[in-house]
Amino acid sequence: MMYLTTTSTVLVAAMTLLTTAPSSSVAAASVAQGFYAEGKLNLDMTLAGNTDVIGAHLHTGSSSTNGPVAVIFCGVDPLPAMNGPCAVSNVNDIYDDRYLADWESQTVDPNVAFTSGVNNATAVANATSIADGASSSVEELGSELRACTDASTCNVYINIHTNYSYTQNPALGLARGQLQLITCPDNMDGKDGYDSTNAKCFSASVTSANTNNVPVPNLLADDAGIVTPLTGDVLVVWYDDNDSSATDEEPQASTASTAVMTLSVALIVSVTAVIGTVALILE
């Protein structure tokens, strides 16, 4: 009986090791969450109010839809005044007609537009799909972003707003572009909060021509504004907490789990041998 009692204890210990072994998802935790964006602004400064950037957002919707706000990078009245003004640097306005500046957001909370009610308030009335401008959730936004392998089918776009665009078409924006998932370049280190763990990078062609291609009450001036990347082809970075792809930490976690599993199996095999020996003795 002593052998059987010892065997039971070893079996419990083995099963405990199996159920308490750290998984790779646990080892990859503590990753910064949120969205970061940056770009080079190239705006027509002959248009009144066009050098006043009053908002930058991600919206959900197809390329022909004025969809609801999903991520607020920055904004001031009359747009949702959240995450502060849209800060610019390296301003170059020495030209007669073009305003050039670098814009960079801080890493922002992905939930703000949803918990504040902005997403619902800016959704298209009676829309039944995200592509057509229906309201969504942060989880649905994530699903749409993971599917953005081709800009032509992506249902998420970045939109830059100025006072000029607001006076022309309130809240519809100056320049927009559908996102496309790309490989994050090596030189992203040093950007606000950048962490390669679970980072997904997106490019986009952001132009006022894209805005004019959407039904708008008043067409914008030709070449009213474009936004181009500052780092590689990247305009937007998203930290995806549900990313299951490998990270630098995962192989170590996987190795540890495998070692525990091997030990546990070895213990169980040994216990089985002991039980067989005891059975023979009892006979």
N, C-alpha and C positions, 0 to 999 in steps of 0.2 A: 504493500500500500504506500510505503514511503516513495517508491519509484513513481507510482501513479500520481501522487500529490506533487512531486517535483515536476513531473511531466506537465500537469495542469498549469503550474506556475510559469513554466517556460513557454507554453502555448499562449497564455495570456500576455506575457512579455513580448512575444513575437508579434501578436496581433496589435498590441499597443504601438510597437514600432511602425507597423504598416499604416495605422490610422493617424499617427502624429507626425509622420515624416513630412518635412516642409516641401510644398509643391513649388514649381517654378513661378506660378503666379504670385505667390506670397513673397518670394525672393525678389521679384521685379516690382514690388510695390514702392510707395513713396516717390512716385513720379509726378512732376509738376503737371497740372491740368490747365487747360484753357487754350486761347487762341492769341496769336501774334501776327501782326501784318506790317508791311512797309512798302514804300514805292517812291519813284521819282515822278513828281507832278509836273505836267507840262500843260499850262492853261492859257487860254486866250484872255489876256489882260485888258483888251479893249472892251470887253463885256462888263458892264457895271455889276460889281459884287462877285465876279468870278474868281477873284483871288482870296475870297473869304471861304475857307473850307469849314463847313458847319457840321459835317457828319461823315462817318465811314462805317459801313456795315457789311455783314454777310446777310443775304436774303435767300430764301428758298423759292424755287420756281424755275420754269424752263426759260430759254432765251427769249421767248415771246410773251413772258408774263411779268407783270409788276407784282412780285410776291412779297410776303411779310418779312419783317426784320427777324433774323435769327441770332445774330451776334452783333453786339454794339462795341466797336473799337473805340469810338470817341463821338461826342455830340454835344451841341449847344442849342439853345432855343433858336428857331421854332421847332427843331427836331427834338427827339427825346434827349434831354440833357443828362447824359450818363457817361461815366468814365472820362470825364473832363474834356477840355477843348482838344481839337486835332492839332497837335504840335508839329510845326515844320522847322526845318533848319536848312542851312546852306542855300538861302534864298538868293536867286539871281534874277533880278528884274531890270537889268540894264538894257534889255532889248525893247523895242518900241511896242511889240505886240504879244510877246510870250513871257509868261511867269513860270520860272523853274524853281523847284524846291524839293527837298527830301522830306517825306512824311514817315513817321514811325510810331506805331502804337506800343503801349505797354501790353504785357500778357494779361488778357482779360478773362473774367469768369464766363464760362459758356452758358450759364443758367439765367443771366440777368434778363435777357429779352423775354424769357418764358415766365419767370416768377413775377416780373413787373407787370405783365399783361400786354406788353408792347407787341408781342407776336400775334396774339389774338386780335388786337385793335387794328393791326395793319394787314390782316388777311383779306383776301378777295372774297367778297360776299357770295355765298352759295357755291363756292368752289368745293369740289369733292376729292381732289387729289393734290398732293404737294406740288406736282408739276404745274397745276393750274392756279396755285396760290392759296391753297387751304392752310389753315393754321397747323402747327405741328408741335412736337416735343423735342427736347434735347436728344433723346434716344433716336428719334426719327431723323434728326439732323445728322447724327453720327452715321446712320445707315446710308443716307444719301451721299455723304462725303466719301465713304469707303467705296461707293460705286462710281466715283468721278474719275474713271480711268480715261475718259474721252470727253472733252469739253462740249462736244455737240450733243451729248446725251446727259450731261450733268445737270442736276436740278438745284444747284447752289451757285450763287454768283456774288461777287464783291461789287459794291456800289459806293461811289464817292459823290458827296453832295456839296454844292456851293450856294451862296445866296442868290447868284444868278439863276442856277437851275431851279431853285425853290420858287422864285418869282415867275418863272416860265411854266413850271409844272410842279406844284407843291408836293414834296416828299418823293418824287420819282427819280431824282438823281441826275448828275451831270455825265458821269462815265461809268460804265458797267462792263463786266465780263464773266462768263461762266468759268468755274474752276476746273483745273485738270491736275490730277495727281502726278507728281514727279518724284524723282529720287532727291533727297536732301543733299545739298553739296557739303563738302568738308569745311568750308569757310563760314558756316553759320555760327560757330562758337563765338561767344562774346555778345550775341544779340540778347535782348532782354529776356532773362530766364531760360535761355535755350538749353535744352537737354535732349540729346539724341535718342534717349530712351523713349520709345513709343511715339516719336515725332513723325508726323506726316506733312510733307510740303506740297504746295499747290502753286501752279502758275495760272495766268489768265491774260487774255488780250482785253484791256480795259480802255474803252473809247466812248466818246459821245455818239459816234456813229451807231454803236450797239444800242444805245438808249433810243436813238431815233428809229431803229428798226422795230421797237416795241410800240404798240399803239399809245401815243401820248397826245394830249390836247394841243400842245404847241411844240413844233420841231425846234430843236436847239440849233444854234449857229454851227456851220460846218467847222469841224476840228476845234470845237469849244474846249475840249480837254481830253487828255490821255494820261494813263498811269503806266509806267514801265518798272520792271524790277530793279532793285538796288544790289541784290546779292544773287548772282547766277540768274536763274529764271524764277526765283521764289518771290511770291507776293504774300502768301499766307502760310502760317505754320499752325498745325493742330496737334495737341498732345492727346492721343487716343488712349484712354485708360482701359479700353477693351481690346487693345491690339494684342494679338496672340503670336506675332512674329518674334523671332529670336532677338535677344538683346545680349549685351556683353555679360550680364549677370546670369543669364539663363543656363548656359552650359554647366556652370558650377553647381547650380541648384539641381539640375538634372543628374549630374554625377553623384551628388549627395543622396538624392532619392534612390538612384540605382544601387548605390552601396548599401543603403538600408534595406532595400528590397532583397538584395542578394543575401545579406546577413539573416534576414527573417526567414527566407526560404531554406537556408542552410540549417537554421535552428529547427525548423519544422521537420526537415528530413532527418536530422539527428534524433529528434523526439520520436519520430516514427520508428527508427531503428531501436530505440530504447524500449518502446512499447512491445515491439516484436520480440526482443530479448526477454522481457518480463513474462510475456505470454508463454514462451518456451519453458522458462523456469517453473512457472505455475503448473504447466503440464507435467 
